[in-house]
Amino acid sequence: MNRAQRRSKKNLARITPSWRGAPMKTLLKASVRPISQAEHAELTLPFLLQLAELKNGTLSVDGFVQLNEMIVSAFNLASDIWANSPQHSKEAVAPSEAVFTQASATLAVIGERFNQRGRFIASGDELTALEKASNWHADLIQVSTQGLVLKALLKAESQVRGLLEKLPKEPS
């Protein structure tokens, strides 16, 4: 293989396959395959790690944003399950709304405290509220399909990103 052939081969590797992007997301969102135990752990572990960092007083700003995304994605997932379920399932999911609303309010208080003190600090009641949300999050993922979870995660990411873009920029 001569130099020109090797160079052209390198350039081919950089081309993004046409199946990536929006069409692939659409296919994945339509997936009705249940969540495996490994996927469940992969989806819930980051939330638990951020909660542990909050308890230890070592939570970073990125970790705080990740906690917010997890709460919003869990709320979105509960909403999707509620909208697509029979009545008895709706009754089982309905209490999650109050838990996620309380967790969101708790994160708002923790965020305000960070603005005042420069650290993310949570009281015992606040940690309890976030742990309840974490439990609901894990339970909802357990009974969901891959498509519902992906849809909720993508929606939460765009919602949180939209809110972050609206925040005033710090002077540099």
N, CA and C atoms as an extended XYZ file, in Angstrom:
516
Properties=species:S:1:pos:R:3:atomname:S:1:resname:S:1:resid:I:1 pbc="F F F"
N         0.859       -1.171        0.000 N   MET     1
C         0.000        0.000        0.000 CA  MET     1
C         0.907        1.236        0.000 C   MET     1
N         0.662        2.147       -0.954 N   ASN     2
C         1.504        3.342       -1.012 CA  ASN     2
C         0.962        4.435       -0.102 C   ASN     2
N         1.697        5.534       -0.029 N   ARG     3
C         1.361        6.615        0.893 CA  ARG     3
C        -0.017        7.202        0.608 C   ARG     3
N        -0.348        7.424       -0.636 N   ALA     4
C        -1.646        8.013       -0.995 CA  ALA     4
C        -2.794        7.094       -0.565 C   ALA     4
N        -2.610        5.781       -0.714 N   GLN     5
C        -3.652        4.841       -0.306 CA  GLN     5
C        -3.838        4.844        1.215 C   GLN     5
N        -2.722        4.911        1.947 N   ARG     6
C        -2.818        4.944        3.409 CA  ARG     6
C        -3.530        6.213        3.877 C   ARG     6
N        -3.198        7.346        3.240 N   ARG     7
C        -3.838        8.602        3.622 CA  ARG     7
C        -5.329        8.584        3.329 C   ARG     7
N        -5.711        8.045        2.196 N   SER     8
C        -7.139        8.004        1.869 CA  SER     8
C        -7.877        7.068        2.815 C   SER     8
N        -7.204        6.001        3.255 N   LYS     9
C        -7.818        5.073        4.203 CA  LYS     9
C        -8.031        5.756        5.554 C   LYS     9
N        -7.089        6.594        6.005 N   LYS    10
C        -7.231        7.326        7.255 CA  LYS    10
C        -8.421        8.278        7.191 C   LYS    10
N        -8.601        8.956        6.053 N   ASN    11
C        -9.701        9.900        5.911 CA  ASN    11
C       -11.050        9.198        5.936 C   ASN    11
N       -11.118        7.976        5.430 N   LEU    12
C       -12.369        7.235        5.453 CA  LEU    12
C       -12.795        6.910        6.882 C   LEU    12
N       -11.827        6.682        7.750 N   ALA    13
C       -12.147        6.335        9.136 CA  ALA    13
C       -12.780        7.505        9.877 C   ALA    13
N       -12.534        8.725        9.420 N   ARG    14
C       -13.071        9.907       10.095 CA  ARG    14
C       -14.505       10.233        9.694 C   ARG    14
N       -14.998        9.621        8.654 N   ILE    15
C       -16.350        9.905        8.194 CA  ILE    15
C       -17.345        9.291        9.168 C   ILE    15
N       -18.309       10.078        9.600 N   THR    16
C       -19.315        9.610       10.544 CA  THR    16
C       -20.332        8.757        9.795 C   THR    16
N       -20.632        7.576       10.301 N   PRO    17
C       -21.628        6.734        9.632 CA  PRO    17
C       -22.986        7.432        9.562 C   PRO    17
N       -23.713        7.164        8.484 N   SER    18
C       -25.001        7.838        8.286 CA  SER    18
C       -26.059        7.375        9.270 C   SER    18
N       -25.868        6.223        9.914 N   TRP    19
C       -26.873        5.715       10.851 CA  TRP    19
C       -26.802        6.386       12.200 C   TRP    19
N       -25.790        7.206       12.460 N   ARG    20
C       -25.695        7.910       13.739 CA  ARG    20
C       -26.558        9.146       13.716 C   ARG    20
N       -26.819        9.696       14.879 N   GLY    21
C       -27.560       10.950       14.975 CA  GLY    21
C       -29.040       10.729       15.160 C   GLY    21
N       -29.825       11.614       14.567 N   ALA    22
C       -31.272       11.629       14.794 CA  ALA    22
C       -31.971       10.316       14.437 C   ALA    22
N       -31.690        9.705       13.278 N   PRO    23
C       -32.389        8.441       12.996 CA  PRO    23
C       -32.093        7.357       14.037 C   PRO    23
N       -30.861        7.301       14.515 N   MET    24
C       -30.509        6.289       15.510 CA  MET    24
C       -31.207        6.578       16.833 C   MET    24
N       -31.275        7.842       17.225 N   LYS    25
C       -31.978        8.204       18.458 CA  LYS    25
C       -33.448        7.810       18.365 C   LYS    25
N       -34.048        8.026       17.192 N   THR    26
C       -35.449        7.677       17.007 CA  THR    26
C       -35.648        6.177       17.162 C   THR    26
N       -34.751        5.395       16.574 N   LEU    27
C       -34.852        3.940       16.701 CA  LEU    27
C       -34.671        3.500       18.147 C   LEU    27
N       -33.688        4.082       18.835 N   LEU    28
C       -33.439        3.691       20.220 CA  LEU    28
C       -34.597        4.085       21.131 C   LEU    28
N       -35.209        5.238       20.873 N   LYS    29
C       -36.339        5.672       21.700 CA  LYS    29
C       -37.538        4.745       21.526 C   LYS    29
N       -37.603        4.072       20.386 N   ALA    30
C       -38.712        3.152       20.130 CA  ALA    30
C       -38.465        1.765       20.714 C   ALA    30
N       -37.304        1.555       21.284 N   SER    31
C       -36.967        0.244       21.826 CA  SER    31
C       -37.885       -0.120       22.988 C   SER    31
N       -38.394       -1.335       22.953 N   VAL    32
C       -39.259       -1.813       24.027 CA  VAL    32
C       -38.567       -2.907       24.842 C   VAL    32
N       -37.255       -3.031       24.636 N   ARG    33
C       -36.499       -4.020       25.392 CA  ARG    33
C       -36.380       -3.563       26.846 C   ARG    33
N       -36.592       -4.455       27.789 N   PRO    34
C       -36.466       -4.058       29.199 CA  PRO    34
C       -35.017       -3.724       29.564 C   PRO    34
N       -34.862       -2.991       30.632 N   ILE    35
C       -33.548       -2.604       31.128 CA  ILE    35
C       -32.911       -3.810       31.825 C   ILE    35
N       -31.669       -4.109       31.456 N   SER    36
C       -30.952       -5.210       32.104 CA  SER    36
C       -30.408       -4.742       33.459 C   SER    36
N       -29.940       -5.682       34.254 N   GLN    37
C       -29.375       -5.321       35.562 CA  GLN    37
C       -28.137       -4.446       35.397 C   GLN    37
N       -27.307       -4.754       34.405 N   ALA    38
C       -26.101       -3.950       34.170 CA  ALA    38
C       -26.474       -2.530       33.757 C   ALA    38
N       -27.470       -2.387       32.884 N   GLU    39
C       -27.914       -1.058       32.469 CA  GLU    39
C       -28.540       -0.306       33.644 C   GLU    39
N       -29.282       -1.023       34.465 N   HIS    40
C       -29.895       -0.404       35.648 CA  HIS    40
C       -28.811        0.165       36.556 C   HIS    40
N       -27.780       -0.631       36.793 N   ALA    41
C       -26.682       -0.159       37.645 CA  ALA    41
C       -25.973        1.034       37.016 C   ALA    41
N       -25.780        0.992       35.709 N   GLU    42
C       -25.101        2.078       35.005 CA  GLU    42
C       -25.912        3.378       35.051 C   GLU    42
N       -27.219        3.257       35.082 N   LEU    43
C       -28.081        4.436       35.113 CA  LEU    43
C       -28.282        4.991       36.520 C   LEU    43
N       -28.226        4.140       37.528 N   THR    44
C       -28.488        4.604       38.892 CA  THR    44
C       -27.221        4.934       39.674 C   THR    44
N       -26.118        4.320       39.340 N   LEU    45
C       -24.879        4.530       40.093 CA  LEU    45
C       -24.411        5.983       40.108 C   LEU    45
N       -24.448        6.711       38.983 N   PRO    46
C       -24.000        8.110       39.041 CA  PRO    46
C       -24.802        8.952       40.040 C   PRO    46
N       -26.098        8.704       40.128 N   PHE    47
C       -26.944        9.429       41.069 CA  PHE    47
C       -26.509        9.129       42.502 C   PHE    47
N       -26.265        7.863       42.784 N   LEU    48
C       -25.838        7.467       44.128 CA  LEU    48
C       -24.463        8.047       44.465 C   LEU    48
N       -23.569        8.094       43.480 N   LEU    49
C       -22.242        8.667       43.718 CA  LEU    49
C       -22.323       10.164       44.011 C   LEU    49
N       -23.182       10.859       43.288 N   GLN    50
C       -23.323       12.306       43.527 CA  GLN    50
C       -23.946       12.561       44.888 C   GLN    50
N       -24.894       11.707       45.283 N   LEU    51
C       -25.473       11.850       46.629 CA  LEU    51
C       -24.416       11.616       47.700 C   LEU    51
N       -23.542       10.633       47.495 N   ALA    52
C       -22.464       10.369       48.458 CA  ALA    52
C       -21.517       11.561       48.538 C   ALA    52
N       -21.210       12.163       47.400 N   GLU    53
C       -20.345       13.347       47.403 CA  GLU    53
C       -21.029       14.514       48.111 C   GLU    53
N       -22.335       14.649       47.931 N   LEU    54
C       -23.063       15.706       48.629 CA  LEU    54
C       -23.007       15.481       50.135 C   LEU    54
N       -23.174       14.238       50.573 N   LYS    55
C       -23.094       13.918       52.003 CA  LYS    55
C       -21.715       14.241       52.568 C   LYS    55
N       -20.670       13.987       51.763 N   ASN    56
C       -19.296       14.229       52.203 CA  ASN    56
C       -18.879       15.690       52.069 C   ASN    56
N       -19.695       16.501       51.414 N   GLY    57
C       -19.352       17.905       51.222 CA  GLY    57
C       -18.360       18.126       50.104 C   GLY    57
N       -18.240       17.155       49.186 N   THR    58
C       -17.265       17.270       48.101 CA  THR    58
C       -17.922       17.342       46.727 C   THR    58
N       -19.212       17.632       46.677 N   LEU    59
C       -19.934       17.684       45.409 CA  LEU    59
C       -19.433       18.851       44.570 C   LEU    59
N       -19.164       18.588       43.300 N   SER    60
C       -18.714       19.630       42.376 CA  SER    60
C       -19.916       20.243       41.663 C   SER    60
N       -19.670       21.303       40.922 N   VAL    61
C       -20.736       21.941       40.150 CA  VAL    61
C       -21.257       20.966       39.097 C   VAL    61
N       -20.355       20.237       38.437 N   ASP    62
C       -20.786       19.242       37.455 CA  ASP    62
C       -21.649       18.166       38.108 C   ASP    62
N       -21.270       17.752       39.305 N   GLY    63
C       -22.059       16.771       40.032 CA  GLY    63
C       -23.437       17.302       40.384 C   GLY    63
N       -23.510       18.586       40.740 N   PHE    64
C       -24.784       19.212       41.052 CA  PHE    64
C       -25.683       19.252       39.816 C   PHE    64
N       -25.086       19.570       38.673 N   VAL    65
C       -25.852       19.568       37.420 CA  VAL    65
C       -26.334       18.152       37.118 C   VAL    65
N       -25.487       17.164       37.364 N   GLN    66
C       -25.869       15.778       37.122 CA  GLN    66
C       -27.022       15.354       38.048 C   GLN    66
N       -26.997       15.787       39.299 N   LEU    67
C       -28.113       15.509       40.209 CA  LEU    67
C       -29.413       16.114       39.666 C   LEU    67
N       -29.328       17.339       39.172 N   ASN    68
C       -30.506       17.982       38.595 CA  ASN    68
C       -31.016       17.212       37.382 C   ASN    68
N       -30.103       16.762       36.526 N   GLU    69
C       -30.514       15.986       35.353 CA  GLU    69
C       -31.182       14.681       35.766 C   GLU    69
N       -30.672       14.062       36.807 N   MET    70
C       -31.263       12.804       37.257 CA  MET    70
C       -32.685       13.021       37.790 C   MET    70
N       -32.886       14.083       38.559 N   ILE    71
C       -34.223       14.367       39.087 CA  ILE    71
C       -35.187       14.668       37.940 C   ILE    71
N       -34.752       15.482       37.004 N   VAL    72
C       -35.614       15.841       35.882 CA  VAL    72
C       -35.895       14.614       35.009 C   VAL    72
N       -34.881       13.793       34.761 N   SER    73
C       -35.114       12.598       33.933 CA  SER    73
C       -36.052       11.624       34.639 C   SER    73
N       -35.927       11.487       35.954 N   ALA    74
C       -36.824       10.602       36.693 CA  ALA    74
C       -38.258       11.132       36.640 C   ALA    74
N       -38.413       12.449       36.767 N   PHE    75
C       -39.749       13.049       36.661 CA  PHE    75
C       -40.321       12.812       35.267 C   PHE    75
N       -39.493       13.008       34.229 N   ASN    76
C       -39.942       12.771       32.854 CA  ASN    76
C       -40.329       11.311       32.648 C   ASN    76
N       -39.525       10.404       33.206 N   LEU    77
C       -39.808        8.977       33.083 CA  LEU    77
C       -41.127        8.632       33.766 C   LEU    77
N       -41.342        9.164       34.952 N   ALA    78
C       -42.605        8.924       35.658 CA  ALA    78
C       -43.790        9.465       34.850 C   ALA    78
N       -43.609       10.627       34.248 N   SER    79
C       -44.676       11.210       33.429 CA  SER    79
C       -44.989       10.332       32.229 C   SER    79
N       -43.946        9.825       31.572 N   ASP    80
C       -44.156        8.955       30.409 CA  ASP    80
C       -44.825        7.646       30.806 C   ASP    80
N       -44.393        7.077       31.918 N   ILE    81
C       -45.011        5.837       32.391 CA  ILE    81
C       -46.473        6.100       32.734 C   ILE    81
N       -46.733        7.208       33.410 N   TRP    82
C       -48.100        7.545       33.800 CA  TRP    82
C       -48.987        7.723       32.563 C   TRP    82
N       -48.453        8.401       31.547 N   ALA    83
C       -49.245        8.689       30.348 CA  ALA    83
C       -49.540        7.433       29.531 C   ALA    83
N       -48.678        6.433       29.589 N   ASN    84
C       -48.813        5.253       28.739 CA  ASN    84
C       -49.240        4.006       29.497 C   ASN    84
N       -49.814        4.154       30.665 N   SER    85
C       -50.124        2.997       31.505 CA  SER    85
C       -51.610        2.897       31.805 C   SER    85
N       -52.053        1.690       32.178 N   PRO    86
C       -53.435        1.543       32.641 CA  PRO    86
C       -53.618        2.210       34.003 C   PRO    86
N       -54.845        2.314       34.424 N   GLN    87
C       -55.182        3.058       35.650 CA  GLN    87
C       -54.449        2.558       36.894 C   GLN    87
N       -54.346        1.244       37.081 N   HIS    88
C       -53.686        0.738       38.292 CA  HIS    88
C       -52.202        1.103       38.331 C   HIS    88
N       -51.556        1.194       37.159 N   SER    89
C       -50.159        1.628       37.118 CA  SER    89
C       -50.037        3.125       37.380 C   SER    89
N       -51.012        3.879       36.917 N   LYS    90
C       -51.009        5.324       37.157 CA  LYS    90
C       -51.086        5.618       38.647 C   LYS    90
N       -51.894        4.847       39.341 N   GLU    91
C       -52.020        5.040       40.785 CA  GLU    91
C       -50.713        4.716       41.505 C   GLU    91
N       -49.957        3.763       40.985 N   ALA    92
C       -48.691        3.397       41.610 CA  ALA    92
C       -47.618        4.461       41.372 C   ALA    92
N       -47.676        5.127       40.219 N   VAL    93
C       -46.656        6.120       39.857 CA  VAL    93
C       -47.002        7.510       40.376 C   VAL    93
N       -48.252        7.787       40.632 N   ALA    94
C       -48.704        9.131       41.017 CA  ALA    94
C       -47.957        9.738       42.201 C   ALA    94
N       -47.630        8.985       43.270 N   PRO    95
C       -46.922        9.608       44.401 CA  PRO    95
C       -45.525       10.126       44.066 C   PRO    95
N       -44.969        9.665       42.961 N   SER    96
C       -43.612       10.104       42.603 CA  SER    96
C       -43.559       11.590       42.284 C   SER    96
N       -44.666       12.163       41.820 N   GLU    97
C       -44.670       13.585       41.468 CA  GLU    97
C       -44.309       14.445       42.672 C   GLU    97
N       -44.902       14.154       43.821 N   ALA    98
C       -44.610       14.925       45.026 CA  ALA    98
C       -43.160       14.738       45.459 C   ALA    98
N       -42.639       13.521       45.319 N   VAL    99
C       -41.250       13.241       45.700 CA  VAL    99
C       -40.293       14.027       44.817 C   VAL    99
N       -40.529       14.024       43.503 N   PHE   100
C       -39.628       14.733       42.596 CA  PHE   100
C       -39.768       16.246       42.709 C   PHE   100
N       -40.963       16.721       43.012 N   THR   101
C       -41.151       18.155       43.233 CA  THR   101
C       -40.385       18.598       44.481 C   THR   101
N       -40.470       17.792       45.533 N   GLN   102
C       -39.734       18.109       46.759 CA  GLN   102
C       -38.221       18.049       46.512 C   GLN   102
N       -37.768       17.055       45.748 N   ALA   103
C       -36.335       16.932       45.449 CA  ALA   103
C       -35.847       18.126       44.626 C   ALA   103
N       -36.671       18.585       43.690 N   SER   104
C       -36.294       19.766       42.897 CA  SER   104
C       -36.183       21.002       43.762 C   SER   104
N       -37.137       21.175       44.671 N   ALA   105
C       -37.086       22.311       45.591 CA  ALA   105
C       -35.858       22.209       46.498 C   ALA   105
N       -35.543       20.998       46.914 N   THR   106
C       -34.361       20.773       47.749 CA  THR   106
C       -33.092       21.159       47.006 C   THR   106
N       -32.997       20.767       45.740 N   LEU   107
C       -31.815       21.131       44.952 CA  LEU   107
C       -31.721       22.636       44.748 C   LEU   107
N       -32.864       23.300       44.634 N   ALA   108
C       -32.851       24.762       44.507 CA  ALA   108
C       -32.291       25.406       45.771 C   ALA   108
N       -32.693       24.889       46.933 N   VAL   109
C       -32.194       25.418       48.213 CA  VAL   109
C       -30.687       25.151       48.334 C   VAL   109
N       -30.263       23.963       47.960 N   ILE   110
C       -28.838       23.619       48.027 CA  ILE   110
C       -28.036       24.509       47.078 C   ILE   110
N       -28.603       24.798       45.908 N   GLY   111
C       -27.935       25.691       44.958 CA  GLY   111
C       -27.802       27.102       45.492 C   GLY   111
N       -28.848       27.601       46.149 N   GLU   112
C       -28.777       28.933       46.756 CA  GLU   112
C       -27.733       28.962       47.871 C   GLU   112
N       -27.685       27.907       48.642 N   ARG   113
C       -26.695       27.814       49.716 CA  ARG   113
C       -25.278       27.815       49.134 C   ARG   113
N       -25.100       27.181       47.992 N   PHE   114
C       -23.797       27.177       47.322 CA  PHE   114
C       -23.400       28.602       46.918 C   PHE   114
N       -24.374       29.377       46.442 N   ASN   115
C       -24.079       30.760       46.059 CA  ASN   115
C       -23.632       31.596       47.245 C   ASN   115
N       -24.131       31.263       48.434 N   GLN   116
C       -23.768       32.016       49.624 CA  GLN   116
C       -22.456       31.528       50.233 C   GLN   116
N       -22.253       30.214       50.283 N   ARG   117
C       -21.121       29.648       51.023 CA  ARG   117
C       -20.010       29.085       50.155 C   ARG   117
N       -20.292       28.857       48.872 N   GLY   118
C       -19.259       28.318       47.987 CA  GLY   118
C       -19.092       26.807       48.062 C   GLY   118
N       -19.978       26.123       48.786 N   ARG   119
C       -19.953       24.662       48.882 CA  ARG   119
C       -21.388       24.141       48.816 C   ARG   119
N       -21.512       22.932       48.307 N   PHE   120
C       -22.820       22.285       48.306 CA  PHE   120
C       -22.981       21.561       49.632 C   PHE   120
N       -23.933       22.031       50.443 N   ILE   121
C       -24.176       21.478       51.766 CA  ILE   121
C       -25.670       21.148       51.857 C   ILE   121
N       -25.984       19.975       52.424 N   ALA   122
C       -27.382       19.563       52.571 CA  ALA   122
C       -27.650       19.154       54.011 C   ALA   122
N       -28.837       19.491       54.475 N   SER   123
C       -29.255       19.065       55.819 CA  SER   123
C       -29.750       17.619       55.743 C   SER   123
N       -30.040       17.046       56.902 N   GLY   124
C       -30.531       15.671       56.946 CA  GLY   124
C       -31.855       15.503       56.220 C   GLY   124
N       -32.774       16.457       56.391 N   ASP   125
C       -34.062       16.391       55.708 CA  ASP   125
C       -33.897       16.499       54.200 C   ASP   125
N       -32.963       17.345       53.777 N   GLU   126
C       -32.713       17.502       52.342 CA  GLU   126
C       -32.121       16.221       51.758 C   GLU   126
N       -31.213       15.611       52.471 N   LEU   127
C       -30.641       14.342       51.999 CA  LEU   127
C       -31.704       13.250       51.930 C   LEU   127
N       -32.610       13.238       52.910 N   THR   128
C       -33.700       12.255       52.904 CA  THR   128
C       -34.590       12.440       51.678 C   THR   128
N       -34.895       13.681       51.336 N   ALA   129
C       -35.722       13.960       50.155 CA  ALA   129
C       -35.031       13.474       48.882 C   ALA   129
N       -33.725       13.715       48.784 N   LEU   130
C       -32.987       13.277       47.602 CA  LEU   130
C       -32.848       11.760       47.555 C   LEU   130
N       -32.724       11.130       48.718 N   GLU   131
C       -32.647        9.668       48.742 CA  GLU   131
C       -33.974        9.037       48.334 C   GLU   131
N       -35.094        9.642       48.735 N   LYS   132
C       -36.402        9.150       48.291 CA  LYS   132
C       -36.508        9.252       46.772 C   LYS   132
N       -36.050       10.376       46.225 N   ALA   133
C       -36.071       10.550       44.769 CA  ALA   133
C       -35.168        9.523       44.098 C   ALA   133
N       -34.024        9.235       44.719 N   SER   134
C       -33.111        8.225       44.183 CA  SER   134
C       -33.777        6.853       44.151 C   SER   134
N       -34.508        6.519       45.192 N   ASN   135
C       -35.213        5.233       45.238 CA  ASN   135
C       -36.291        5.150       44.162 C   ASN   135
N       -37.052        6.225       43.992 N   TRP   136
C       -38.060        6.253       42.936 CA  TRP   136
C       -37.395        6.133       41.574 C   TRP   136
N       -36.307        6.853       41.394 N   HIS   137
C       -35.562        6.817       40.136 CA  HIS   137
C       -35.169        5.378       39.799 C   HIS   137
N       -34.605        4.675       40.762 N   ALA   138
C       -34.187        3.281       40.546 CA  ALA   138
C       -35.385        2.382       40.254 C   ALA   138
N       -36.476        2.572       40.984 N   ASP   139
C       -37.668        1.753       40.767 CA  ASP   139
C       -38.284        1.992       39.393 C   ASP   139
N       -38.330        3.242       38.973 N   LEU   140
C       -38.913        3.562       37.670 CA  LEU   140
C       -38.074        2.999       36.532 C   LEU   140
N       -36.768        3.067       36.675 N   ILE   141
C       -35.898        2.500       35.637 CA  ILE   141
C       -36.100        0.991       35.552 C   ILE   141
N       -36.279        0.361       36.685 N   GLN   142
C       -36.450       -1.093       36.737 CA  GLN   142
C       -37.668       -1.546       35.933 C   GLN   142
N       -38.738       -0.767       35.918 N   VAL   143
C       -39.961       -1.177       35.233 CA  VAL   143
C       -40.116       -0.541       33.853 C   VAL   143
N       -39.094        0.165       33.390 N   SER   144
C       -39.177        0.872       32.117 CA  SER   144
C       -38.500        0.102       30.995 C   SER   144
N       -38.743        0.587       29.794 N   THR   145
C       -38.052        0.058       28.618 CA  THR   145
C       -36.871        0.967       28.298 C   THR   145
N       -35.990        0.466       27.459 N   GLN   146
C       -34.843        1.280       27.059 CA  GLN   146
C       -35.297        2.564       26.366 C   GLN   146
N       -36.328        2.449       25.542 N   GLY   147
C       -36.815        3.620       24.821 CA  GLY   147
C       -37.331        4.708       25.736 C   GLY   147
N       -38.118        4.323       26.744 N   LEU   148
C       -38.639        5.317       27.681 CA  LEU   148
C       -37.523        5.993       28.466 C   LEU   148
N       -36.543        5.202       28.897 N   VAL   149
C       -35.437        5.765       29.675 CA  VAL   149
C       -34.615        6.720       28.820 C   VAL   149
N       -34.307        6.315       27.593 N   LEU   150
C       -33.525        7.185       26.707 CA  LEU   150
C       -34.274        8.478       26.419 C   LEU   150
N       -35.556        8.366       26.159 N   LYS   151
C       -36.368        9.562       25.896 CA  LYS   151
C       -36.340       10.509       27.088 C   LYS   151
N       -36.488        9.964       28.293 N   ALA   152
C       -36.479       10.786       29.509 CA  ALA   152
C       -35.114       11.440       29.723 C   ALA   152
N       -34.038       10.697       29.486 N   LEU   153
C       -32.687       11.247       29.672 CA  LEU   153
C       -32.398       12.368       28.680 C   LEU   153
N       -32.754       12.160       27.422 N   LEU   154
C       -32.502       13.186       26.410 CA  LEU   154
C       -33.327       14.446       26.684 C   LEU   154
N       -34.562       14.256       27.094 N   LYS   155
C       -35.421       15.408       27.412 CA  LYS   155
C       -34.875       16.163       28.613 C   LYS   155
N       -34.432       15.428       29.635 N   ALA   156
C       -33.881       16.078       30.836 CA  ALA   156
C       -32.613       16.850       30.503 C   ALA   156
N       -31.775       16.262       29.674 N   GLU   157
C       -30.532       16.940       29.302 CA  GLU   157
C       -30.833       18.268       28.615 C   GLU   157
N       -31.788       18.259       27.690 N   SER   158
C       -32.107       19.508       26.990 CA  SER   158
C       -32.782       20.509       27.917 C   SER   158
N       -33.618       20.036       28.855 N   GLN   159
C       -34.269       20.953       29.786 CA  GLN   159
C       -33.252       21.614       30.713 C   GLN   159
N       -32.345       20.824       31.264 N   VAL   160
C       -31.345       21.376       32.184 CA  VAL   160
C       -30.387       22.289       31.425 C   VAL   160
N       -29.982       21.883       30.225 N   ARG   161
C       -29.095       22.722       29.425 CA  ARG   161
C       -29.769       24.047       29.106 C   ARG   161
N       -31.067       24.013       28.800 N   GLY   162
C       -31.809       25.241       28.519 CA  GLY   162
C       -31.844       26.168       29.721 C   GLY   162
N       -32.029       25.602       30.903 N   LEU   163
C       -32.029       26.424       32.117 CA  LEU   163
C       -30.644       26.993       32.407 C   LEU   163
N       -29.612       26.198       32.181 N   LEU   164
C       -28.254       26.680       32.429 CA  LEU   164
C       -27.878       27.816       31.488 C   LEU   164
N       -28.376       27.741       30.248 N   GLU   165
C       -28.072       28.805       29.286 CA  GLU   165
C       -28.748       30.114       29.661 C   GLU   165
N       -29.847       30.045       30.414 N   LYS   166
C       -30.570       31.253       30.819 CA  LYS   166
C       -29.920       31.936       32.025 C   LYS   166
N       -29.050       31.213       32.734 N   LEU   167
C       -28.411       31.811       33.908 CA  LEU   167
C       -27.480       32.936       33.489 C   LEU   167
N       -27.358       33.953       34.316 N   PRO   168
C       -26.418       35.037       33.985 CA  PRO   168
C       -24.989       34.516       34.013 C   PRO   168
N       -24.217       34.994       33.047 N   LYS   169
C       -22.813       34.576       32.955 CA  LYS   169
C       -21.985       35.293       33.984 C   LYS   169
N       -21.007       34.567       34.537 N   GLU   170
C       -20.086       35.173       35.510 CA  GLU   170
C       -19.111       36.061       34.764 C   GLU   170
N       -18.759       37.230       35.322 N   PRO   171
C       -17.766       38.083       34.649 CA  PRO   171
C       -16.399       37.398       34.692 C   PRO   171
N       -15.692       37.466       33.577 N   SER   172
C       -14.391       36.783       33.536 CA  SER   172
C       -13.229       37.700       33.744 C   SER   172
